[in-house]
């Protein structure tokens, strides 16, 4: 894995500036660094290398194609490069080293950038300069596993793996985008294409950006679409039995795992003991002659600890297992560094355990596989269960639901608090009474602040991937939710979290369930093969039971959460109150201090529903303290 940065400008590209941009990403590539500048063209690209394949100097980047036409700076892995190399050699191409980067350059020379990208299987974000056409290409993988940002500073067009590189460019305007901030407070993250800065954007998954001049208008091309994949799957449904589906999916997953075991450095896996990670590890162990190194973390708070389950799976499969228990002090140690890793506001609380398990893993290996993607592709989240409940509730006339909702909602707050977790669920059910349509239901469940424009004065919510209209051909609600999760929540929350957490410690994280061929097959499966009797991931469970006894892995889904409410109410309360100084919030002017004050008072009076909004606010303020607009 690596970090890339670059400048396309009508003014000379200064080596020291490009070097500073590149070196701001040193954590992504601690093994090597280089830059390349074409002064006449006004283009410069930089690369930080985490050596995984071909550890020799022949794997260094920026790399030039054999024909001299293309120059690339690349972050990621193209897993099918051995097959592509064989195909290209048959067409007359010759190779000096053993890297996938060299194969990619030959593919560009043979098929062009767009033609080559459609053949790649992997995770990638890269910049390619076409010296013949004097054209810059930025490309991001199909599902958004790897990040890529672009922006403007005067007469310069900037691009990088992380936004912090832009802060190294003189003249970049770091003014915050209040509209993007309102989206952050709704979702925990800033969804693509927006960023926290007015003058920067995210390249969306499955897209190619082409630019012929620094001041020109970028041309965006979609080379792969999740919408097309889901619609094609609906039009061509899988016709076999559940056992047939499991056979086909297991073959695809086994091949995806096999491809991701190619590495010239030590390799392992993250193991929570849940369905997805257990299946990935089982397939890894089946393909390995030696015990796979597996890693997990745990908590002393029993309601959040999955380490026992991970240990049972590891013992059964015969892996070489390591674990780490996270304490409130660990949390305090990690939290100050979070804004430096996620260099725009990000508030999925599982970022903390994800970082901790990545740090543990990096002490032993350089590459690890994870089980991310199973929940989104195969309906694993609790919201799928709640959707079925809401669908039944929606049969009651809206006027009746709207009559009863305020009666229960206006019950004394102490009633909900006294009921604890049950009270929180009751509050959710009451809120569901007033939901009119399915799209509103989904947005409700994906919102952590349902009135973010009140929280961020002077803002309005722009369109985001969750509020766009998509021409989905299927009316099946589970299918629609899995599409929305794949389109928005997966790249902007889950994959952003795993990329930043792993890259912060120089760990390459590979996600075999998110092989695009697996998604395209998942899109063909009827809903009953994913969810039945209120339980998701049916087909994944069927495969896993072939490798691990079901009594080891069958249990209610916990998620990768932390005891946030308990810690914010006790060990972290001092940090919380200091960070959310109302006088400072008033002087900064980004948030409504009255709303923040009400939220703080409600949380410390026992209102558990304020926990996530509180964490969102803390993460924004911590980010602002580090980055701000200076």
Secondary structure, DSSP 8 states (H G I E B T S, - for coil): -EEEEEEEESS---HHHHHHHHHTTTTT-BSEEEEEEETTTTEEEEEEE---S--SGGG-SSEE-TTSSEEEEEEEEETTHHHHHHHHHHTT---SS--HHHHHHHHHHHHHHHHHHTT--EEEEEEEEETTTTEEEEEE-TT--S--EEEEETTEEEEESSGGGGGGSTT----B-HHHHHHHHHHSS--TT--SBTTEEE--TTEEEEESSTTS--EEEESS-HHHHHHHHHHT---S-HHHHHHHHHHHHHHHHHHTT--SS-EEEE--SSHHHHHHHHHHHHH-SS--EEEEEEESSGGG--HHHHHHHHHHHT-EEEEEEE-HHHHHHHHHHHHHHSSS----THHHHHHHHHHHHHTT-SEEE--TTHHHHTT-SHHHHHHHHHHHHTTS-HHHHHHHHHHHHTS-HHHHHHTTHHHHHHHHHHHHTT--SHHHHHHHHT-S-TTHHHHSTT------TTTS----S---HHHHHHHHIIIIIIIIIIHHHHHHHHHTTT-EEE-GGG-HHHHHHHTTS-GGGT-BTTB--HHHHHHHTTTS-HHHH-S----S---HHHHHHTTTHHHHHHHT-HHHHHHH-SS-HHHHHHHHHHHHTT-GGGHHHHHHHHHHHHHHHHTTT-
